[in-house]
Amino acid sequence: MRTRAVLDPTTVEPLLAAAVAAPSIHNTQPWRFRVDPDNQVLEVHSLPGRTLPLTDPTHRAQYLSVGAAVFNLRLAAVHLGRRAEVRLLPDPRQPGLLAAVRLTDPLGTDEERLERGLHEAIARRHTSRMPFTGRPVPEPIVAEMAAAAQAAAARLHLPDIAGTRRLLRLTAAAEARNHAHPARTAETLAWINAPGSGARYGIPLTALGPRDAGRRIPMRDFTGPLRLVPRPALWFERHVQLALLWTPHDRRDDWLRAGQALQYVLLTATAHGLRTSLLHQAMEWPDLRAATAPPHHKRCHPHILIRFGYGPDGPGTPRGPGLPDPAAV
């Protein structure tokens, strides 16, 4: 018979501290937590006030973000010596309730050890928008990243040189469309924070990174075509290493699973000393998103491009306090 851990503050605080360290589109942190004291369940809700209506009208990227937070919750539970029982979309009557997490049976020492490196990587994982060295990542590490995605019910496509160039062209096309769309530019700029603002959400100017002097890698230009904020141009790696995360289906629960897979892959890379950044621009235009699917892959629904390699660490971005909704505890 399964036991049930009590979700007291001593238990909940490290769970939420890990959850809010997850990546989210434009660092919107679109999640809200609620403790159900009757059932000892930690609920994860979407937060309507932190959406991107133009960039993410279907909320798919928001679900990816919440899925990544759920994966961190699971790792934190293991760190506490407990199994995490996760139910996705547990109540059709509450569409904003995306996951319910219950801590159950204690883990054995060997089981805890398996995830220890990933839990330690949570605090070290930051998006790096800086140039990488171009040093090839060893195949065993890449295979481990692919296995992580598959273990979380997603897939990781690793393109060849021609495929990488094709994905970068599609991303560049999406970036150009974004620049030509004033409302989208304004929506993105709303999430950029000036130094010293003290904002807990959004991206500080100091974390934006440089432009690619060689124009090979279309890193997102959050400041738009007006160049409101000068950004230096540096030479990025010549041989870009990319991975495309996708799932065989494209339902709401698939988006949440893809988010968990994304975080599993990112933490696996971080645990091996890699740096990562995310290219999401092509996923924001339905035709370009469909075009990123590898040729001859049936039922492939792309979600995000992961750039990975060796290089400087990215600066941390602010996080909200990670406290449960006080009205719901």
N, C-alpha and C positions, 0 to 999 in steps of 0.2 A: 504493500500500500504506500502511495506517495505521501510524503510529508509536505507541509506548506510553511515557508518561512514568513515571519512577521515583518511587514514593511514599516519598521520604525525609522525615525530620522537617521539613526546610525547606519542603517542599511540603504535607505533611499538616497542619501547625499552622494556617496561614491558612484551609485548607478547613474544619477543625473549629471554628475561632473563628467563622466565618460561620454554620456549621450550627447551633450552639447558641444563636445569637441569634434563632432562629425562635420564633414564639409557640407556646405549648402550653396545653392546657386546665389551668387552675389552676396554670400554670407547673410542671407535673410533669416536663417535659423527659424524655419516655419513650423515649429513644433510647440506643443503645450502638453504638460504632464498632469495627470490627476491620479491620486491614490484612492482606490475603492476600498475603504476599511472593512466593509462587510465580507468581501471575497478575497481581500489581501492581493489585489491585482493593481499593477501600475499601468495606467492607460496612457497611450500616446495619441494625441489629437493633432490635426492640422490647425494652423493658425491663419484664418482668413485675412487678417490684416497684413500679413507678410507674403503676399502673392505678387506675381509679375503678370498682369493681365495681357500684355502684348507679347512679351517674351515667352511666357509659359501659360497660354490660355487654357490648356487642358489640365494643368497642374501636374503633368507628368514629372517635370523636374522637381517639383515640390515633394512628390512621393519618393523620388530617388533620394532626396535629402533626408526625409524622415526614415526611409529604410536604412540609410547609413547610420543614423542615430540609434535605431533599434539594434543594429549589429553591435555597436559599442555597448549598449545595455547588456547584451548577451555576454560579451567578453567580461564586463565588470561583474556580472553575476558569477561567472566561473572564477574570477579572481577572489570573490568572497567565498568560494567553495560550494557554490550551489548551481544546479542545473536551471536554465531559464526555459520555461515553456511559453512559446510565443504563438499567439493567434492573430492572424492578419484579418482585418476588416471583420471583427467578431460580431457586429450588430448591424444588420441592414437598416435598422431604424435610425442609426446615427452615422451618416456618411462621413462625418468629420472624425470619427473614431477609427484610426488607422491600424492600431495594434494594441493588444493587451498582453502584458508580460507578468507571469507568475513564477516565483522562485520555488523550486521543489527540492528533490532529494539532494543530500550532500554528495559531493564528488570525492572520488578517491585521489590520492596524491598523484598518481600517474596521469590521470585525466586533467588535473589542474596544470601540470607541467606542459602539456601539449599547446596550450594557448597563452602561456606566460609571456612569450616574446611578443605576441600580437598586442596584448594588453599594455605592455611597456611602450609599444610603438604609438599608442593613441596620442600621448602627449607630444611625441616627436614629429608626428605627421603634419606638415604644412605644405600648402600649395607653393611651388617654386616657379615663378614666372621669369627666372633668370636663365641665361644660356647654360646648357649642359656641355660636358667635355667632349661628347661624341664617342667615348670609350664604350665598346659593345658590352652589353649586359650578358653574362654567361647564360648559356642555354638552360642549365638546371634551374636557375632563378626564374627565368621566363616561364618554364614549364610549371614551376610551383605557383606562379601567379595565375596561369591558366587553370590549374587544378583548383585553386581557391574559388575562381568564378564558377566553375562547374559544381563544386560542392555546395554553392549557394543557389543552384538552379538557374544559372546564367551561362553564357559562353564568352570566351575571349578570342577574337579573331586577330591574328598577328600577320599583317600584310607584308608582302615582299616589297622591293624598292618601288616597282611600278604602282602597286596598290597604295603604298604610303603617299606617293606623289598625287595620286587621284584623290585621296582623302584630304590632303592639304589643299588641293584646288577647290574642292567642295566647301571646305571651311573658309577659304579666302572669299569665295563667292557669297557665302552667308554673311561674312564680315562686311563686305561691300554693300549688301542689301541693308544691313543694320545701319550703316553710316548714312544711307540715302533715305532713311525713315526717321524724320525728326522726333516723332512721338516715342519711338523705341529708344532713341538716344537720350531723350529726357527721362524716360523711365529708368534707364541704367544709371544716369548721372545722379538720380535721387538717392542711390545707394552708395555713393562715394563720399567719404568723410574727410574733412580738412584736418590737418594735424592739430592735436590738442582739443578736439571737439568732445572727447570723452564718450562718444557714441558706442553702445554695446553691440550694435548690428551694422551691417554694411562693411565696405572695404576701405581701409585708410589709404590715402594717396601714396604713402610710403610702401604699400604692398603691391602696387600696380605693375612694377617691373618695366624694363626697357622695350623698345621696338627692335625688331630684327633688321639689322642693317642690310642683310642679304635678301630680305623679303621672301625667305623660304617658308618661315613658320608664321602663320597669321594668328599671333597671340591676340586675344581680345583687347581692343582699344576702348577702355571704359569711358574715356573722355570725349569720344566722338570726333567727327571730321573737323570740328572747329579748333582742335588742339588747344583747348582751354588751359590745359596743364602741360607744360613742356616735358617730354620724356626723352631720355637719351637713346641713341641707337647703338646697339652692340651687335657683334657677330655671334649668331647662334650656331649650334652644332650643324655640321654639314649633313650628317647622316642621322636623320630623325628616327627615333624608335617610338612607334605608336602601337596601341592596342585598341580595338573596337569592342566595347561591351554590348552584348545583345541577348535577347531572349527569344524563345520560339513563339511566344504569344505576346499580346499587347494589351492585357487587361490591367485593372488597377492593382490587383495583387501581384501581377508580374512586375509592375513598376517598383513596388515595395521590395520584392525579391532582388530586382536588379540593383536597388540601392544598397541592400545588404552585401550583394556580390561586389559592388564597387568598393565598398569600404574594406572588405576582406582582401581584395586585390591591392588596394593602396597600403594597407597595413603590412601585408606580406612584403611589398616592395620596400617599405620603410624599415622593416626589421632587417632587411639585407643591405641597408645603407643606400638605397636608391632615393632619388628625388622624383616627384611627380607633379604634373599640372594637368588640367582638364580643358579640353576643347569641346565646347557645347554648341557653338554657333550654328553649325549645320543642322542640329537637331531641332532648331527653333523655326525651321521652314519645312513644311511637310514634304515638298518635292525633293529638297536636298537631303532630308533625313532618309527618305526611301532610297535615294541614290547612293548613300554611304554603305548600304548592304553589300557584302561581297557577291560578285557574280556567281550564279548557279547555287546560291544558298536559298533554299526554300524556307518559308516561314521565319525569316530573319527580321527581327524588329530591333534596330539599333537604338542605343540610349545615350552613349557618350564616348568620346575619344580620350584615351589616357596617353599622355606623353610621359615617358619615363627615361631615366638615365642617371648618370653620375654628375654631380655639380653642387653648387652652393645651396644651402638650406634656404627655404623661403621664410619671410618674416611671419610671425603669428598675427592672426586677426582677432579682434575682440570677441568675447562671448557673453551672452546673457548669463544671469546667475544660476540658471538650471534648477530653480526651485519649483516644486509642484504648485499647481493652482491652489492658493490658500482657501478659496471658497469651496473647494471640492475635496479637501482632505478630511 
